[in-house]
């Protein structure tokens, strides 16, 4: 996974910085919507909790 980071300064707030992170999976050749989770091709997606009664 390749991360592209952009640091920008909004026009409204002169003393604040905005950090944007975009992720691209080089294996599946597509953008990753949630970089903290991944694309799901290189590893399994996190399991979901199931509550059984």
OpenMM code with the backbone's topology and positions (N, CA, C; nanometers):
from openmm import Vec3, app, unit

residues = "UNK UNK UNK UNK UNK UNK UNK UNK UNK UNK UNK UNK UNK UNK UNK UNK UNK UNK UNK UNK UNK UNK UNK UNK UNK UNK UNK UNK UNK UNK UNK UNK UNK UNK UNK UNK UNK UNK UNK UNK UNK UNK UNK UNK UNK UNK UNK UNK UNK UNK UNK UNK UNK".split()
positions = [
    Vec3(0.0849, -0.1154, 0.0000),
    Vec3(0.0000, 0.0000, 0.0000),
    Vec3(0.0902, 0.1226, 0.0000),
    Vec3(0.0558, 0.2164, -0.0824),
    Vec3(0.1314, 0.3399, -0.0929),
    Vec3(0.0447, 0.4531, -0.0386),
    Vec3(0.1000, 0.5297, 0.0551),
    Vec3(0.0266, 0.6414, 0.1142),
    Vec3(0.0755, 0.7723, 0.0550),
    Vec3(-0.0181, 0.8552, 0.0129),
    Vec3(0.0118, 0.9894, -0.0375),
    Vec3(-0.0416, 1.0897, 0.0641),
    Vec3(0.0464, 1.1725, 0.1158),
    Vec3(0.0086, 1.2675, 0.2196),
    Vec3(0.0193, 1.4090, 0.1646),
    Vec3(-0.0852, 1.4889, 0.1905),
    Vec3(-0.0886, 1.6278, 0.1476),
    Vec3(-0.1151, 1.7158, 0.2694),
    Vec3(-0.0301, 1.8166, 0.2871),
    Vec3(-0.0495, 1.9126, 0.3950),
    Vec3(-0.0870, 2.0453, 0.3299),
    Vec3(-0.2024, 2.0988, 0.3688),
    Vec3(-0.2521, 2.2227, 0.3099),
    Vec3(-0.2910, 2.3202, 0.4199),
    Vec3(-0.3020, 2.4447, 0.3834),
    Vec3(-0.3438, 2.5484, 0.4760),
    Vec3(-0.4707, 2.6117, 0.4196),
    Vec3(-0.5842, 2.5923, 0.4875),
    Vec3(-0.7093, 2.6508, 0.4372),
    Vec3(-0.7030, 2.8038, 0.4356),
    Vec3(-0.7779, 2.8635, 0.3463),
    Vec3(-0.7795, 3.0095, 0.3361),
    Vec3(-0.8450, 3.0739, 0.4581),
    Vec3(-0.9422, 3.0057, 0.5160),
    Vec3(-1.0157, 3.0625, 0.6294),
    Vec3(-0.9291, 3.0668, 0.7547),
    Vec3(-0.8573, 2.9587, 0.7819),
    Vec3(-0.7769, 2.9491, 0.9042),
    Vec3(-0.6290, 2.9595, 0.8672),
    Vec3(-0.5686, 3.0720, 0.8970),
    Vec3(-0.4301, 3.0946, 0.8574),
    Vec3(-0.3300, 3.0140, 0.9389),
    Vec3(-0.3612, 2.9847, 1.0652),
    Vec3(-0.2648, 2.9184, 1.1516),
    Vec3(-0.2899, 2.7683, 1.1669),
    Vec3(-0.3846, 2.7143, 1.0934),
    Vec3(-0.4139, 2.5716, 1.1018),
    Vec3(-0.3640, 2.5013, 0.9768),
    Vec3(-0.3339, 2.3741, 0.9940),
    Vec3(-0.2928, 2.2926, 0.8800),
    Vec3(-0.3903, 2.1766, 0.8648),
    Vec3(-0.4142, 2.1377, 0.7420),
    Vec3(-0.5033, 2.0275, 0.7100),
    Vec3(-0.4193, 1.9165, 0.6473),
    Vec3(-0.4272, 1.7968, 0.7046),
    Vec3(-0.3518, 1.6824, 0.6540),
    Vec3(-0.4502, 1.5851, 0.5898),
    Vec3(-0.4247, 1.5497, 0.4648),
    Vec3(-0.5080, 1.4537, 0.3935),
    Vec3(-0.4212, 1.3336, 0.3555),
    Vec3(-0.4736, 1.2124, 0.3803),
    Vec3(-0.4022, 1.0901, 0.3477),
    Vec3(-0.4841, 1.0102, 0.2472),
    Vec3(-0.4237, 0.9797, 0.1341),
    Vec3(-0.4847, 0.8955, 0.0322),
    Vec3(-0.4008, 0.7697, 0.0201),
    Vec3(-0.4666, 0.6552, 0.0067),
    Vec3(-0.3956, 0.5281, -0.0031),
    Vec3(-0.4257, 0.4616, -0.1368),
    Vec3(-0.3238, 0.3948, -0.1905),
    Vec3(-0.3357, 0.3233, -0.3165),
    Vec3(-0.2712, 0.1866, -0.2992),
    Vec3(-0.3461, 0.0807, -0.3286),
    Vec3(-0.2938, -0.0552, -0.3183),
    Vec3(-0.2246, -0.0906, -0.4499),
    Vec3(-0.0971, -0.1250, -0.4406),
    Vec3(-0.0213, -0.1588, -0.5608),
    Vec3(-0.0500, -0.3005, -0.6091),
    Vec3(-0.1042, -0.3862, -0.5231),
    Vec3(-0.1363, -0.5230, -0.5636),
    Vec3(-0.2660, -0.5273, -0.6445),
    Vec3(-0.3710, -0.4618, -0.5939),
    Vec3(-0.5001, -0.4633, -0.6630),
    Vec3(-0.5169, -0.3456, -0.7583),
    Vec3(-0.4224, -0.2542, -0.7598),
    Vec3(-0.4228, -0.1370, -0.8512),
    Vec3(-0.5491, -0.0530, -0.8377),
    Vec3(-0.5862, -0.0208, -0.7112),
    Vec3(-0.7039, 0.0627, -0.6897),
    Vec3(-0.6856, 0.1478, -0.5646),
    Vec3(-0.7649, 0.2536, -0.5569),
    Vec3(-0.7624, 0.3401, -0.4400),
    Vec3(-0.8271, 0.2684, -0.3226),
    Vec3(-0.7784, 0.2982, -0.2029),
    Vec3(-0.8301, 0.2375, -0.0811),
    Vec3(-0.9137, 0.3420, -0.0094),
    Vec3(-1.0399, 0.3096, 0.0172),
    Vec3(-1.1314, 0.4052, 0.0805),
    Vec3(-1.0954, 0.4300, 0.2268),
    Vec3(-1.0550, 0.3252, 0.2986),
    Vec3(-1.0200, 0.3380, 0.4403),
    Vec3(-0.8783, 0.2856, 0.4615),
    Vec3(-0.7788, 0.3748, 0.4614),
    Vec3(-0.6391, 0.3307, 0.4730),
    Vec3(-0.6088, 0.2551, 0.6017),
    Vec3(-0.6788, 0.2839, 0.7104),
    Vec3(-0.6506, 0.2157, 0.8365),
    Vec3(-0.6933, 0.0696, 0.8318),
    Vec3(-0.7823, 0.0325, 0.7398),
    Vec3(-0.8287, -0.1060, 0.7269),
    Vec3(-0.7556, -0.1768, 0.6132),
    Vec3(-0.7392, -0.1114, 0.5018),
    Vec3(-0.6739, -0.1716, 0.3863),
    Vec3(-0.7732, -0.2052, 0.2773),
    Vec3(-0.7243, -0.2673, 0.1710),
    Vec3(-0.8102, -0.2977, 0.0555),
    Vec3(-0.8814, -0.4310, 0.0697),
    Vec3(-0.8271, -0.5225, 0.1507),
    Vec3(-0.8888, -0.6534, 0.1669),
    Vec3(-0.8311, -0.7592, 0.0755),
    Vec3(-0.7455, -0.7223, -0.0183),
    Vec3(-0.6842, -0.8191, -0.1086),
    Vec3(-0.5600, -0.8831, -0.0454),
    Vec3(-0.4821, -0.8070, 0.0255),
    Vec3(-0.3557, -0.8565, 0.0818),
    Vec3(-0.3773, -0.9352, 0.2110),
    Vec3(-0.4844, -0.9082, 0.2799),
    Vec3(-0.5159, -0.9773, 0.4047),
    Vec3(-0.6666, -0.9761, 0.4221),
    Vec3(-0.7143, -1.0600, 0.5097),
    Vec3(-0.8587, -1.0646, 0.5352),
    Vec3(-0.9049, -0.9374, 0.6033),
    Vec3(-1.0276, -0.8993, 0.5745),
    Vec3(-1.0855, -0.7838, 0.6415),
    Vec3(-1.1129, -0.8192, 0.7873),
    Vec3(-1.1184, -0.7197, 0.8755),
    Vec3(-1.1437, -0.7498, 1.0162),
    Vec3(-1.2781, -0.8202, 1.0359),
    Vec3(-1.2815, -0.9090, 1.1331),
    Vec3(-1.4037, -0.9828, 1.1605),
    Vec3(-1.5097, -0.8911, 1.2199),
    Vec3(-1.6343, -0.9344, 1.2108),
    Vec3(-1.7437, -0.8592, 1.2691),
    Vec3(-1.7871, -0.9304, 1.3963),
    Vec3(-1.8207, -0.8527, 1.4953),
    Vec3(-1.8663, -0.9101, 1.6205),
    Vec3(-2.0079, -0.9616, 1.6037),
    Vec3(-2.0333, -1.0799, 1.6507),
    Vec3(-2.1665, -1.1368, 1.6467),
    Vec3(-2.2121, -1.1610, 1.7899),
    Vec3(-2.3273, -1.1125, 1.8235),
    Vec3(-2.3835, -1.1331, 1.9575),
    Vec3(-2.4935, -1.2368, 1.9446),
    Vec3(-2.4717, -1.3504, 2.0088),
    Vec3(-2.5702, -1.4586, 2.0043),
    Vec3(-2.6430, -1.4645, 2.1375),
    Vec3(-2.7710, -1.4804, 2.1307),
    Vec3(-2.8512, -1.4867, 2.2528),
    Vec3(-2.8939, -1.6264, 2.2851),
] * unit.nanometer
topology = app.Topology()
chain = topology.addChain("A")
for resn in residues:
    res = topology.addResidue(resn, chain)
    for name in ("N", "CA", "C"):
        topology.addAtom(name, app.Element.getBySymbol(name[0]), res)
